[in-house]
Amino acid sequence: MIRILLVDDQPLFVESLRMSLENYTDDLQVVGIAKNGTCAIAMACDLVPDVILMDVHLPDISGVVATRRILEKQRSIKIVMLSTYDEDEYVREALRIGSSGYLLKDISPTELIAAIRALHSGLVQISPKIATKLINAMYDGTSPKIPEVSSRFEWFDTLTDR
């Protein structure tokens, strides 16, 4: 069983999501629903789910802040942002702090189920629309530059061409 914590402040959405995950599968179990970031942090520490689906905008603290705090305590949990927002600053910050992915809420239940299974097996999940924006930003110069390999790893220059 893949144990899932849902974090979203919209009751209709989160209950529909829970029903979809539990009714369409026999290997996914929703172990809890948190309506804000503070509850999400507490529930993540108590329940230690395998996967957390985290909304970006929550009433008390952002989903990104909650994700960072959860991962400081429980590195084994896979957290994916599930949001209607595809703005670069949300996506980059979520991935920078250790989120295992960023999916948009327009995803189908079948795609979400596949993404959860992939997350559980260790794969990062990013909505195609967001991946396209990130790749385009790399080519148009708006993305932060990644340091050259030789400046990140001291040992790199000791390698031979072979």
JOVEN-V294336 format. One record per pair of residues at least 12 apart in sequence whose ideal C-beta (glycine too) atoms are under 8 Angstrom apart, sorted by the first residue. I is the first residue (numbers start at 1). J is the second residue. D is the distance in whole Angstrom. If there is no record, write none. Layout:
i={I & I}
j={J & J}
d={D & D}
//
This chain:
i={1 & 1 & 1 & 2 & 2 & 2 & 2 & 2 & 2 & 2 & 2 & 3 & 3 & 3 & 3 & 3 & 3 & 3 & 4 & 4 & 4 & 4 & 4 & 4 & 4 & 4 & 4 & 4 & 4 & 5 & 5 & 5 & 5 & 5 & 5 & 5 & 5 & 5 & 5 & 5 & 5 & 5 & 6 & 6 & 6 & 6 & 6 & 6 & 6 & 7 & 7 & 7 & 7 & 7 & 7 & 7 & 7 & 7 & 7 & 7 & 7 & 7 & 7 & 8 & 8 & 8 & 8 & 8 & 8 & 9 & 9 & 9 & 9 & 9 & 9 & 10 & 11 & 13 & 14 & 14 & 15 & 17 & 17 & 18 & 18 & 20 & 20 & 21 & 21 & 21 & 21 & 24 & 24 & 24 & 25 & 27 & 28 & 28 & 31 & 31 & 32 & 32 & 35 & 35 & 36 & 36 & 36 & 36 & 37 & 37 & 37 & 37 & 37 & 37 & 37 & 37 & 38 & 38 & 38 & 40 & 40 & 40 & 40 & 40 & 40 & 41 & 41 & 41 & 41 & 44 & 44 & 44 & 44 & 45 & 45 & 45 & 48 & 48 & 48 & 49 & 50 & 50 & 50 & 51 & 51 & 51 & 51 & 51 & 51 & 51 & 52 & 52 & 52 & 52 & 52 & 52 & 53 & 53 & 53 & 54 & 54 & 54 & 54 & 54 & 54 & 54 & 55 & 55 & 55 & 56 & 56 & 56 & 56 & 56 & 57 & 57 & 63 & 63 & 63 & 64 & 64 & 64 & 64 & 64 & 64 & 67 & 67 & 67 & 67 & 67 & 67 & 68 & 68 & 71 & 71 & 75 & 78 & 78 & 78 & 79 & 79 & 79 & 80 & 80 & 80 & 80 & 80 & 80 & 80 & 80 & 80 & 81 & 81 & 81 & 81 & 81 & 82 & 82 & 82 & 82 & 83 & 83 & 83 & 83 & 84 & 84 & 84 & 86 & 86 & 86 & 86 & 86 & 88 & 88 & 88 & 88 & 90 & 91 & 91 & 91 & 92 & 100 & 100 & 100 & 101 & 101 & 101 & 101 & 101 & 102 & 102 & 102 & 102 & 103 & 103 & 103 & 103 & 104 & 104 & 104 & 107}
j={27 & 28 & 29 & 27 & 28 & 29 & 50 & 51 & 116 & 117 & 120 & 29 & 31 & 47 & 48 & 49 & 50 & 51 & 21 & 28 & 29 & 30 & 31 & 49 & 50 & 51 & 52 & 53 & 116 & 30 & 31 & 32 & 33 & 34 & 40 & 43 & 44 & 47 & 49 & 51 & 52 & 53 & 18 & 30 & 32 & 33 & 34 & 52 & 53 & 33 & 34 & 35 & 36 & 37 & 39 & 40 & 52 & 53 & 54 & 55 & 58 & 63 & 66 & 33 & 35 & 53 & 55 & 58 & 82 & 35 & 36 & 55 & 57 & 58 & 59 & 55 & 35 & 105 & 33 & 35 & 33 & 53 & 112 & 30 & 33 & 109 & 112 & 109 & 112 & 113 & 116 & 109 & 110 & 113 & 113 & 117 & 113 & 116 & 47 & 49 & 47 & 49 & 58 & 59 & 58 & 59 & 60 & 61 & 58 & 60 & 61 & 62 & 63 & 65 & 66 & 69 & 60 & 61 & 66 & 52 & 54 & 58 & 63 & 66 & 70 & 66 & 69 & 70 & 73 & 70 & 73 & 74 & 77 & 70 & 73 & 74 & 74 & 76 & 77 & 77 & 77 & 78 & 120 & 77 & 78 & 79 & 80 & 116 & 119 & 120 & 67 & 70 & 77 & 78 & 79 & 80 & 80 & 82 & 116 & 66 & 67 & 79 & 80 & 81 & 82 & 99 & 81 & 82 & 83 & 81 & 83 & 85 & 90 & 94 & 83 & 85 & 81 & 83 & 94 & 81 & 90 & 93 & 94 & 97 & 99 & 79 & 81 & 94 & 97 & 98 & 99 & 97 & 98 & 97 & 98 & 98 & 100 & 119 & 120 & 98 & 99 & 100 & 99 & 100 & 101 & 102 & 103 & 115 & 116 & 119 & 125 & 94 & 99 & 101 & 102 & 103 & 103 & 104 & 105 & 107 & 102 & 103 & 104 & 105 & 104 & 105 & 106 & 104 & 127 & 129 & 130 & 133 & 133 & 134 & 137 & 142 & 102 & 130 & 133 & 134 & 144 & 119 & 124 & 125 & 115 & 119 & 124 & 125 & 126 & 125 & 126 & 127 & 130 & 115 & 125 & 126 & 127 & 127 & 129 & 130 & 127}
d={6 & 7 & 5 & 6 & 5 & 7 & 5 & 6 & 6 & 7 & 5 & 6 & 5 & 7 & 8 & 4 & 5 & 7 & 7 & 6 & 7 & 5 & 7 & 6 & 7 & 5 & 7 & 7 & 7 & 8 & 6 & 5 & 8 & 7 & 7 & 6 & 6 & 6 & 4 & 8 & 5 & 8 & 6 & 6 & 7 & 5 & 7 & 8 & 5 & 8 & 5 & 8 & 8 & 7 & 8 & 4 & 6 & 7 & 5 & 6 & 7 & 7 & 7 & 8 & 7 & 8 & 4 & 8 & 7 & 5 & 6 & 7 & 8 & 6 & 5 & 8 & 8 & 8 & 6 & 8 & 8 & 7 & 8 & 5 & 7 & 4 & 8 & 8 & 8 & 7 & 8 & 6 & 8 & 6 & 6 & 8 & 7 & 6 & 5 & 5 & 5 & 7 & 8 & 8 & 5 & 5 & 5 & 7 & 5 & 5 & 4 & 7 & 6 & 6 & 3 & 8 & 5 & 7 & 8 & 7 & 7 & 8 & 8 & 5 & 7 & 6 & 5 & 6 & 8 & 5 & 8 & 6 & 6 & 8 & 6 & 7 & 6 & 8 & 7 & 6 & 7 & 7 & 6 & 7 & 5 & 8 & 7 & 6 & 6 & 6 & 8 & 7 & 6 & 7 & 4 & 7 & 6 & 5 & 8 & 6 & 6 & 5 & 7 & 5 & 7 & 8 & 8 & 6 & 6 & 6 & 4 & 6 & 5 & 7 & 7 & 7 & 6 & 7 & 8 & 7 & 7 & 5 & 5 & 6 & 8 & 5 & 7 & 7 & 6 & 7 & 5 & 4 & 7 & 7 & 5 & 8 & 4 & 5 & 7 & 8 & 5 & 6 & 6 & 5 & 4 & 7 & 6 & 7 & 8 & 6 & 6 & 5 & 6 & 7 & 5 & 7 & 5 & 8 & 6 & 8 & 7 & 8 & 7 & 6 & 7 & 5 & 8 & 6 & 7 & 6 & 5 & 7 & 7 & 8 & 7 & 8 & 8 & 6 & 8 & 7 & 8 & 5 & 6 & 7 & 7 & 6 & 5 & 4 & 6 & 8 & 5 & 7 & 6 & 6 & 6 & 7 & 5 & 5 & 6 & 7 & 7}
//
